């Protein structure tokens, strides 16, 4: 009776071991890859049945050669990702198609380094400038001369130092070919300067004035020049009235105060020169002031400064009594 029972246990134990062994195998789903001839099999049906499979369409003439290359490369169906890579390497490279007709390249436009800055343009202005000074001295004969000399020295020093720095930078940029952006302005005006302290102390200068400036953003610098007819009578020169041609030239600075088309600005200038009379030495003017754009065309300026007149044997500002204060009015029209 015990023998039949042992025979029933052996098959069951063997089946259990088989199930355990099959369960322990590394089963992984593999994507199917099909090689087929184009005529017998419908590729669309294969893609529908196997959406994750890679279907390669091969003509009947090319199939034997492709199958041979696959076998030589070691490809076997069901090899997984490695097999797919081998199959892709064995596929013939597609024949190069004709190159598309590309339009000819247009000439490249030069880079505009001034795109974010104002374009260079030339503005002009015509006007009249009138300066009036007081040649009377305070008690002791030198009080007002001292005040005028302080203004003269401070304004002249600032203008000469700042202008020299920016002039050197401007010339260096031109030498290196750096684009010069910004604005240029040219101004012409009739100028009249009168100093008066009675019949024995007078000076009059009437001429034509030119100013040329180069501005970038809110700062500009330039050169001023003036030429005309002079008439000078100084107590130190006796009763001799000196008449003749005079000339002035020198640097000026401007700081823009508004972004308008006809902007307002603050200006400082220092002009120096002489006359054709041998008795006269250096003539110099140092001024500062504001110039306002009232409309897009009309301008009005106010200035304050000092003028130095020296005889031939005297140097500039050595005799402070020869430095006189000036008040100026400037009216102009911009075009």
LINGITA-V707261 format. One record per residue. N is the residue number from 1. OMEGA is omega in whole degrees, 0 to 359 (* if undefined). Layout:
n-><N;N>
omega-><OMEGA;OMEGA>
//
This chain:
n-><1;2;3;4;5;6;7;8;9;10;11;12;13;14;15;16;17;18;19;20;21;22;23;24;25;26;27;28;29;30;31;32;33;34;35;36;37;38;39;40;41;42;43;44;45;46;47;48;49;50;51;52;53;54;55;56;57;58;59;60;61;62;63;64;65;66;67;68;69;70;71;72;73;74;75;76;77;78;79;80;81;82;83;84;85;86;87;88;89;90;91;92;93;94;95;96;97;98;99;100;101;102;103;104;105;106;107;108;109;110;111;112;113;114;115;116;117;118;119;120;121;122;123;124;125;126;127;128;129;130;131;132;133;134;135;136;137;138;139;140;141;142;143;144;145;146;147;148;149;150;151;152;153;154;155;156;157;158;159;160;161;162;163;164;165;166;167;168;169;170;171;172;173;174;175;176;177;178;179;180;181;182;183;184;185;186;187;188;189;190;191;192;193;194;195;196;197;198;199;200;201;202;203;204;205;206;207;208;209;210;211;212;213;214;215;216;217;218;219;220;221;222;223;224;225;226;227;228;229;230;231;232;233;234;235;236;237;238;239;240;241;242;243;244;245;246;247;248;249;250;251;252;253;254;255;256;257;258;259;260;261;262;263;264;265;266;267;268;269;270;271;272;273;274;275;276;277;278;279;280;281;282;283;284;285;286;287;288;289;290;291;292;293;294;295;296;297;298;299;300;301;302;303;304;305;306;307;308;309;310;311;312;313;314;315;316;317;318;319;320;321;322;323;324;325;326;327;328;329;330;331;332;333;334;335>
omega-><182;184;177;181;179;178;178;182;183;178;180;179;179;179;178;179;180;179;180;181;178;180;182;180;179;179;177;178;179;177;181;176;188;169;184;174;187;187;189;189;178;183;181;178;178;180;178;180;183;185;181;183;174;183;181;179;182;178;182;181;183;187;182;181;179;179;179;179;178;180;180;179;178;181;173;178;179;180;177;185;179;178;179;178;177;180;179;178;182;182;179;179;180;180;181;179;179;179;180;178;180;178;179;181;178;178;181;179;180;180;181;181;180;187;182;180;180;177;175;175;181;176;179;179;172;181;180;179;181;178;181;180;180;180;180;178;177;181;184;174;187;184;182;177;178;179;180;180;178;177;182;183;183;181;181;180;180;182;183;182;183;181;180;179;183;177;178;179;180;180;178;178;178;180;181;180;178;179;182;181;176;186;173;181;175;184;176;179;171;186;178;179;183;174;187;174;182;185;184;184;183;173;180;180;180;184;180;185;176;176;174;184;171;184;173;185;188;184;177;176;183;183;175;179;182;179;181;184;182;175;188;174;180;180;181;180;181;181;182;177;184;178;177;182;174;178;178;176;178;185;173;181;178;173;182;181;181;181;185;177;176;193;170;181;173;187;172;181;177;181;180;180;181;177;178;179;181;181;183;175;184;170;182;181;175;185;171;181;181;176;188;171;184;175;177;183;189;180;176;182;176;183;179;182;183;178;182;177;181;171;188;185;181;176;182;180;175;176;186;180;179;176;188;178;181;169;186;175;184;177;184;177;182;178;*>
//
